[in-house]
Amino acid sequence: MRPLSWLVEHRRGIGIYLAIWVVLAVLAAVEVYVAQQVWDKAIPWSVAFGRASKEALAYAICTLGVLWLCGRLRSHTGHRIRWVSLHMLGALAFSLLHVTVVSGLETGERSVQTGQILTFDYLFKKLIVTYTVSNLFKYWIIVLGHLGWHYYKAYRERERQASALATELVRARFQALRMQINPHFLFNTLNTISAFVHQKPDAADRMIVCLSKLLRRTLDRGDMPEVPLHEEIECLQCYLEIEQMRFADRLTVSFEIDPKARDLFVPQLVLQPLVENALRHGLMPREEAGRVVISARILEGQRLELTVRDNGIGLTVASDGRHREGIGLKNVRSRLAQLYGPAQEFVIANTPQGGVEARVRIPCCATPRAPAPSEADPQTGTPADAAPPLPAPASPQ
């Protein structure tokens, strides 16, 4: 690399380095100037600043050599005896070089105390005694500072890499969950179509058209974790069009969507599994007409609440006192945990009026977000530090 291009590339670091030594020179000059005033041997500010500048210049030159040596010996930190030995030699060389440079810069000046002309030999002998011990300490301060800065940068880099890997892992998990839900509702829809192929061919043909539209919408979204709520509802309507042909007149669906919530982002395919659970486990087992209400509203504290209610048979309790979750609802729970961590809530429970209500609460997001790294449970995907769900018998059928 050419010297000029190197200077341009590192101009910021060079500027900071020079600024540090200029500040130190000014502080040292103030100290010398004030001290001479106290000792009744006042000297002009120009003299105090000139000597402090030469001292700072000598240290700036010697420090560059120390930093260079630290970089060369960084790979030897595992061999402690060799590393310490080499740096002890470097400390002696640092002190010798500093005394030599200062002696050369101050040769020919007049002594403040005696008024005599200072020679190089006189200065070298005096300064080698005065500065050797302090220079050894200063050398090791520079070495330890450089080592600490190196380890800090390495720690920050490892932290950045770990964060990037965690984000990629969460993204991969989220995509795996998404690829799981797609075949799930596809196979269920194909089963519905197969039941109509021979009995109601026109209805089956219409279902195939709706399924094609549904798949096209799903594929057009790509791998986006979140989509605007209005797009999620449009995709859900394609699915409901298929199911309403199957239920005929026994199914009524209504939407209660807050206009302010239509442009907020929600997890892709978050409503379809909830509606499917209401239809297949709540309404299908009964002969009477069924009703499903899909609602969305903004709560206080900037949270979005999505609700799917039905008037079906309600949740049934197993022998162990729990409700079993199917693939679709487990998938919803896991994806919510991957995207929002403890900021999300997912509750499904019987309602006092009969039927089941599935409720999802997530932060209001006007723009899509990346899945946040979290320590998730491998079975449920729920973060270990996640807040407990709302108090309700939270489990679907």
ZAMARGU-4260 file (C-alpha; in steps of 0.2 Angstrom, whole numbers, plus 5000, padded with zeros to 4 digits):
<rodrens>
0) 5000/5000/5000 | 5007/5017/4995 | 5011/5029/5010 | 4999/5042/5003 | 4984/5030/5002
5) 4988/5023/5019 | 4987/5040/5026 | 4971/5044/5018 | 4963/5028/5024 | 4969/5030/5042
10) 4967/5049/5042 | 4954/5048/5056 | 4964/5038/5068 | 4980/5048/5064 | 4970/5064/5068
15) 4964/5057/5085 | 4981/5051/5089 | 4989/5068/5086 | 4974/5077/5095 | 4978/5066/5110
20) 4996/5071/5111 | 4992/5090/5108 | 4980/5090/5123 | 4993/5081/5134 | 5006/5094/5128
25) 4995/5108/5133 | 4991/5100/5150 | 5009/5097/5153 | 5014/5115/5148 | 5000/5122/5160
30) 5008/5111/5174 | 5026/5117/5171 | 5020/5135/5169 | 5011/5135/5186 | 5024/5126/5195
35) 5037/5139/5189 | 5026/5153/5195 | 5025/5144/5213 | 5044/5142/5214 | 5047/5161/5210
40) 5056/5156/5194 | 5043/5161/5182 | 5045/5157/5163 | 5036/5163/5148 | 5021/5152/5142
45) 5030/5150/5125 | 5045/5142/5134 | 5034/5130/5145 | 5023/5125/5130 | 5039/5123/5119
50) 5047/5111/5131 | 5031/5101/5135 | 5028/5100/5116 | 5045/5092/5113 | 5042/5080/5128
55) 5025/5075/5120 | 5033/5073/5103 | 5046/5061/5110 | 5033/5051/5118 | 5022/5051/5103
60) 5036/5044/5092 | 5041/5031/5105 | 5023/5026/5108 | 5021/5022/5089 | 5036/5010/5091
65) 5027/5002/5106 | 5011/4999/5097 | 5020/4992/5082 | 5029/4980/5094 | 5013/4975/5103
70) 5005/4971/5086 | 5020/4960/5082 | 5020/4951/5099 | 5001/4948/5100 | 5003/4930/5093
75) 5015/4927/5107 | 5003/4930/5121 | 5001/4911/5124 | 5019/4910/5128 | 5019/4921/5143
80) 5038/4920/5148 | 5043/4924/5130 | 5030/4938/5129 | 5036/4946/5145 | 5054/4944/5141
85) 5052/4953/5124 | 5042/4967/5131 | 5055/4970/5145 | 5068/4972/5131 | 5055/4983/5122
90) 5053/4994/5138 | 5071/4997/5140 | 5072/5002/5122 | 5057/5013/5124 | 5065/5022/5139
95) 5082/5024/5129 | 5074/5030/5114 | 5063/5043/5123 | 5078/5050/5133 | 5088/5051/5116
100) 5075/5060/5107 | 5071/5072/5121 | 5090/5075/5123 | 5092/5079/5105 | 5077/5091/5104
105) 5082/5101/5120 | 5101/5102/5115 | 5106/5120/5114 | 5093/5127/5125 | 5096/5137/5141
110) 5093/5129/5158 | 5079/5137/5168 | 5087/5135/5184 | 5106/5138/5180 | 5105/5148/5164
115) 5118/5137/5156 | 5118/5130/5138 | 5112/5112/5139 | 5122/5099/5129 | 5117/5082/5123
120) 5129/5072/5135 | 5123/5082/5150 | 5104/5080/5146 | 5106/5061/5141 | 5115/5057/5158
125) 5102/5067/5168 | 5087/5061/5159 | 5092/5042/5159 | 5092/5043/5178 | 5077/5054/5179
130) 5065/5045/5167 | 5070/5026/5166 | 5059/5020/5180 | 5044/5031/5175 | 5046/5026/5157
135) 5046/5007/5161 | 5029/5010/5170 | 5023/5021/5155 | 5028/5007/5143 | 5018/4994/5152
140) 5003/5005/5153 | 5003/5007/5134 | 5006/4988/5132 | 4991/4984/5144 | 4980/4997/5136
145) 4984/4990/5119 | 4980/4973/5125 | 4964/4978/5133 | 4958/4987/5117 | 4963/4972/5107
150) 4953/4960/5118 | 4938/4972/5119 | 4937/4973/5100 | 4939/4954/5099 | 4924/4953/5112
155) 4914/4965/5102 | 4917/4955/5086 | 4912/4938/5094 | 4897/4947/5101 | 4892/4953/5084
160) 4895/4936/5076 | 4885/4927/5089 | 4871/4940/5087 | 4871/4937/5068 | 4871/4918/5070
165) 4857/4919/5083 | 4847/4930/5071 | 4850/4918/5056 | 4845/4903/5067 | 4829/4911/5072
170) 4825/4916/5054 | 4829/4898/5049 | 4817/4891/5063 | 4804/4904/5057 | 4805/4898/5039
175) 4804/4880/5045 | 4788/4884/5054 | 4781/4893/5039 | 4785/4878/5028 | 4776/4867/5040
180) 4760/4877/5040 | 4758/4878/5021 | 4757/4859/5018 | 4745/4858/5033 | 4731/4869/5027
185) 4735/4863/5009 | 4732/4845/5013 | 4716/4849/5023 | 4710/4859/5008 | 4713/4845/4996
190) 4704/4833/5007 | 4689/4845/5006 | 4690/4845/4987 | 4691/4827/4986 | 4675/4825/4995
195) 4666/4835/4982 | 4674/4829/4966 | 4661/4815/4963 | 4646/4822/4972 | 4647/4841/4968
200) 4659/4843/4953 | 4654/4861/4951 | 4658/4865/4969 | 4674/4855/4968 | 4679/4865/4952
205) 4676/4881/4961 | 4686/4875/4976 | 4701/4872/4965 | 4700/4889/4958 | 4700/4896/4975
210) 4714/4885/4981 | 4724/4891/4966 | 4721/4909/4971 | 4725/4905/4989 | 4742/4897/4984
215) 4746/4911/4972 | 4744/4924/4986 | 4754/4914/4998 | 4768/4912/4985 | 4768/4930/4981
220) 4772/4934/4998 | 4789/4925/4997 | 4798/4922/5014 | 4792/4938/5023 | 4788/4934/5041
225) 4775/4948/5042 | 4762/4956/5030 | 4750/4970/5032 | 4734/4964/5041 | 4723/4968/5026
230) 4733/4956/5015 | 4731/4943/5028 | 4713/4945/5028 | 4712/4944/5009 | 4721/4928/5010
235) 4710/4922/5024 | 4695/4926/5013 | 4701/4914/5000 | 4702/4900/5012 | 4685/4904/5019
240) 4677/4904/5002 | 4682/4886/5001 | 4676/4881/5018 | 4659/4890/5015 | 4656/4879/5000
245) 4658/4864/5011 | 4648/4871/5025 | 4634/4878/5013 | 4622/4887/5023 | 4628/4882/5040
250) 4642/4894/5041 | 4642/4913/5044 | 4658/4923/5044 | 4659/4941/5049 | 4674/4953/5051
255) 4676/4967/5064 | 4692/4976/5059 | 4697/4992/5066 | 4702/5003/5051 | 4717/5009/5060
260) 4723/4992/5061 | 4722/4987/5043 | 4740/4993/5038 | 4748/4986/5054 | 4760/4971/5051
265) 4755/4953/5058 | 4763/4936/5056 | 4760/4928/5039 | 4746/4915/5040 | 4742/4919/5058
270) 4723/4919/5056 | 4720/4904/5045 | 4725/4891/5058 | 4714/4899/5071 | 4699/4900/5059
275) 4703/4882/5054 | 4703/4876/5072 | 4686/4885/5075 | 4678/4877/5059 | 4685/4859/5061
280) 4684/4857/5080 | 4670/4869/5085 | 4658/4870/5071 | 4659/4854/5061 | 4654/4842/5074
285) 4637/4851/5077 | 4623/4851/5065 | 4616/4868/5069 | 4622/4884/5060 | 4638/4891/5065
290) 4646/4908/5066 | 4664/4914/5066 | 4669/4932/5070 | 4686/4938/5066 | 4691/4955/5074
295) 4706/4966/5076 | 4708/4981/5087 | 4721/4992/5094 | 4723/4991/5113 | 4730/5004/5125
300) 4749/5004/5125 | 4750/5001/5106 | 4746/4983/5106 | 4736/4974/5092 | 4723/4961/5097
305) 4717/4948/5084 | 4703/4938/5090 | 4694/4923/5082 | 4677/4918/5091 | 4665/4904/5086
310) 4649/4897/5094 | 4654/4879/5092 | 4655/4865/5105 | 4669/4872/5115 | 4685/4865/5121
315) 4685/4847/5128 | 4696/4842/5143 | 4707/4827/5141 | 4709/4814/5155 | 4725/4823/5161
320) 4715/4840/5163 | 4724/4848/5147 | 4719/4852/5130 | 4729/4846/5116 | 4735/4857/5102
325) 4736/4852/5084 | 4750/4857/5071 | 4742/4873/5066 | 4740/4880/5083 | 4757/4874/5089
330) 4764/4883/5074 | 4756/4899/5078 | 4762/4899/5096 | 4780/4895/5090 | 4780/4908/5077
335) 4773/4922/5089 | 4787/4917/5101 | 4800/4918/5087 | 4795/4935/5081 | 4790/4944/5097
340) 4797/4934/5112 | 4789/4939/5128 | 4780/4954/5120 | 4766/4942/5113 | 4752/4933/5121
345) 4742/4919/5114 | 4727/4912/5123 | 4713/4901/5118 | 4699/4896/5129 | 4680/4893/5131
350) 4669/4909/5132 | 4654/4911/5144 | 4642/4912/5130 | 4648/4895/5123 | 4661/4892/5110
355) 4679/4896/5109 | 4689/4912/5108 | 4707/4912/5102 | 4716/4929/5106 | 4733/4935/5100
360) 4741/4951/5106 | 4756/4958/5098 | 4765/4975/5097 | 4758/4987/5084 | 4771/4987/5070
365) 4769/4999/5055 | 4784/4991/5047 | 4790/4972/5046 | 4803/4967/5059 | 4816/4953/5059
370) 4814/4938/5071 | 4822/4943/5087 | 4835/4930/5094 | 4829/4922/5110 | 4831/4907/5120
375) 4816/4897/5115 | 4810/4880/5121 | 4813/4867/5108 | 4796/4859/5109 | 4785/4875/5110
380) 4796/4888/5104 | 4792/4899/5119 | 4806/4909/5126 | 4812/4904/5143 | 4810/4921/5150
385) 4793/4924/5142 | 4779/4931/5152 | 4765/4919/5156 | 4750/4919/5146 | 4734/4927/5151
390) 4725/4918/5165 | 4714/4906/5155 | 4713/4887/5151 | 4725/4891/5136 | 4725/4876/5124
395) 4715/4872/5109 | 4707/4857/5103
</rodrens>
